[in-house]
């Protein structure tokens, strides 16, 4: 009985993975993915590491506030931070693609006090 259930789960997962790969192969833009963030308080920039950011400049939103992207590649984005940020956690989203926009899953990053 357990073998049957395990087979059904593995078979379903394989089908879902195959369908996802097929859909991506039909011209559908890959979803951007954020792995990590780093804040450089001295330069007032946020560096975002991940993949699927594309070759065109993506849009970056920290909470509801758009950030100015200084440079970007498929695996890294450097965006300027606004001067008036509160010390809290923010929902970070990267949006790629035009005319079809694709958003990353939300990534939460925390702004801490500058000790300088």
N, C-alpha and C positions, 0 to 999 in steps of 0.2 A: 504494500500500500504506500509506504513512504517513497519507494523507488518511482512509482507512478506519479506521485505528486511532484517529486523533484524533477522528473523528466518534463512534466507539463510546465513547470516554472522555467526551466532552462530553455525549452522550446519556445515559450512565449517571449522570453527575454531576447532570444536570438531573432525572432521575427520582428520584435520592436526595434532592435538594433539595425537589422537589415532594412526596414522601412525608413528609419531615420537616415541611413547612409544614402538610400535611393533618393529620398526627397532632397537631400543636400546636393545630389548630383544633377538635379534638374534645373539648375540655375538659381536655386534658392540660396540666399546669402547665409553663411555660417553665423551662428550666434556668437557674439563676442563673449569672452569669459575672463573675469578678473580673478587672479590668483593672490595678489598681494599689493599693498600700497606702502609708500614711504613718504614722509613729510620732511622737507628741508625748510625749517623755519627761517634760516638766514637768507635763503634765496626766495622764500615764500612760494614754493612750488610743491605740488603733489605729483609723485611718480607712481604710475599704475603699471603693474606687470601682469601679463596674461597672454591670451592669444585670440586670434580672430578679429583683431582691430582693423584689419584691412590696410590698403595702401592710401586711400583717401583720408583726409583729416576727419576723425570722428567727433561727435559731440559728447561732452562730459557734463554730468549734472551731479552736484553735491547738494543733497536735499533737493529743493526745487530750483536752486541757483545754478545757471550755466557757468562753466569755467572756461577761460580762454586757453585753448590748447597751444602750447609753444612749439612742441614737436611731437611727432608720432611715427610709429612703425607698426607692423602687424603684431608685435609682442610687447611694445612699451609706449606709454603716453606720458608726456610731461605737461602738466597744466598749472597755470598761475592760480594761486590762492587769493581770495579777496582779503582785504585788510581787516574787516570786521567779522571775524569768526568767533563764535562762542566755544568754550571748552565743553564739548559734548560728542556724542557719536552721530555720524551722518550716514544717510543712505546714499551710496555712490552707484551711478549707472552710466554705462558707456553705450552710445547709440551710433550704429554704423549704417551705411548704405543710403543710396539715393537712386531712384525715387522710393524704393521699398526700404523702410527703416526697420532695423533689427536692434532690439535692446538686450543688454546683458541682464543676467539675473542680478538682483540687488546685492551689493557688497557693503558691509558696514565698516566704516573706518572712524577712528576716534582722534579728535584734535585735543592735545594736551597743552598745558601752560608752557611757555617758553621760559627757560630758567636763566636767560641772559639778563 
